[in-house]
Amino acid sequence: MEYTLDIEIKLPRNQVIEKFNNEENIKHWQKGFVSMEHLSGVKGKTGAISKLTYKMGKREIEMIETITLFDLPESFHLTFDAKNVYNIQENYF
């Protein structure tokens, strides 16, 4: 499945990037987010790998996030890998 979602944010791009790139703000746009554990690579840069934990009802879900492109303020791409799920996310600002 492939889809595109456009979200217009009425703020200057530098303010959006600042909020987006702050780990403390993840809980505001990722439903069920519990924690993030850095596993390898330079944290927040291309190649960095982290374990994300989510609470969905009574279930706890863990997934591995890999930053595949860190090119702010232009773009930020990631992959998410969990049991039976592989997601590619490309963010453009």
Backbone torsions as a table, in degrees:
resi	resn	phi	psi	omega
1	MET	NA	139.0	177.6
2	GLU	-135.1	137.8	176.8
3	TYR	-151.7	161.6	178.6
4	THR	-123.8	138.2	177.5
5	LEU	-129.3	124.2	176.1
6	ASP	-106.6	131.8	177.2
7	ILE	-126.4	122.7	178.3
8	GLU	-94.0	124.8	179.6
9	ILE	-116.4	123.5	-175.1
10	LYS	-88.5	65.4	175.0
11	LEU	-141.6	156.7	172.8
12	PRO	-60.5	145.7	-176.6
13	ARG	-54.4	-40.4	-178.0
14	ASN	-62.1	-33.9	177.8
15	GLN	-72.0	-38.3	177.4
16	VAL	-63.6	-46.2	179.7
17	ILE	-60.5	-42.8	-179.8
18	GLU	-59.4	-44.1	179.7
19	LYS	-71.2	-42.5	-178.9
20	PHE	-63.4	-38.8	-174.7
21	ASN	-86.8	7.8	178.9
22	ASN	-100.9	112.5	-177.6
23	GLU	-54.0	-31.0	179.8
24	GLU	-64.3	-19.7	-176.6
25	ASN	-92.6	-5.7	-177.0
26	ILE	-54.3	-40.1	-177.0
27	LYS	-59.5	-21.3	-178.2
28	HIS	-78.7	-21.6	-179.1
29	TRP	-126.9	1.4	175.8
30	GLN	-120.9	99.4	-176.9
31	LYS	-56.3	131.3	177.4
32	GLY	83.6	1.3	-177.8
33	PHE	-60.0	131.7	178.8
34	VAL	-113.4	-51.0	-175.4
35	SER	-158.8	165.6	177.4
36	MET	-136.6	128.8	179.6
37	GLU	-121.9	118.5	178.3
38	HIS	-69.9	129.5	-178.0
39	LEU	-106.7	-43.4	-178.1
40	SER	-161.6	169.2	-178.0
41	GLY	79.8	-179.3	177.4
42	VAL	-82.5	117.7	-174.9
43	LYS	-51.2	127.7	176.8
44	GLY	79.8	6.7	-178.3
45	LYS	-119.9	168.6	178.7
46	THR	-52.6	130.5	179.5
47	GLY	95.1	-12.6	179.9
48	ALA	-66.7	141.7	179.4
49	ILE	-124.5	133.0	-179.8
50	SER	-135.7	154.2	173.4
51	LYS	-102.0	125.3	178.5
52	LEU	-107.0	140.2	178.3
53	THR	-121.0	135.1	-179.7
54	TYR	-129.3	151.2	174.5
55	LYS	-114.0	117.1	179.6
56	MET	-119.1	96.9	-173.8
57	GLY	65.1	-122.5	178.4
58	LYS	-92.3	-6.5	-177.9
59	ARG	-91.8	143.7	171.6
60	GLU	-109.0	130.6	-177.5
61	ILE	-119.0	133.1	175.0
62	GLU	-114.3	141.3	174.8
63	MET	-142.4	156.7	178.9
64	ILE	-102.1	124.7	177.7
65	GLU	-103.4	131.4	174.8
66	THR	-123.3	126.7	176.1
67	ILE	-81.4	116.3	-177.6
68	THR	-96.8	-19.0	175.0
69	LEU	-155.7	123.1	174.9
70	PHE	-118.4	100.9	-177.0
71	ASP	-136.8	50.1	179.6
72	LEU	-71.5	141.2	16.0
73	PRO	-94.2	10.3	-176.9
74	GLU	-82.4	-51.1	-174.8
75	SER	-155.3	162.8	-178.8
76	PHE	-152.8	114.0	-175.4
77	HIS	-117.8	145.0	-177.4
78	LEU	-143.5	161.9	165.9
79	THR	-122.9	150.8	176.8
80	PHE	-127.6	128.0	-176.6
81	ASP	-126.0	120.2	177.5
82	ALA	-138.3	175.5	-179.9
83	LYS	-56.1	119.6	178.4
84	ASN	64.4	14.4	-178.9
85	VAL	-138.0	133.5	172.2
86	TYR	-136.3	122.6	-175.2
87	ASN	-125.9	133.8	174.0
88	ILE	-108.6	127.7	-178.9
89	GLN	-124.3	127.5	176.8
90	GLU	-120.7	120.3	-179.8
91	ASN	-109.5	129.4	178.2
92	TYR	-121.9	137.2	-177.8
93	PHE	-117.3	NA	NA
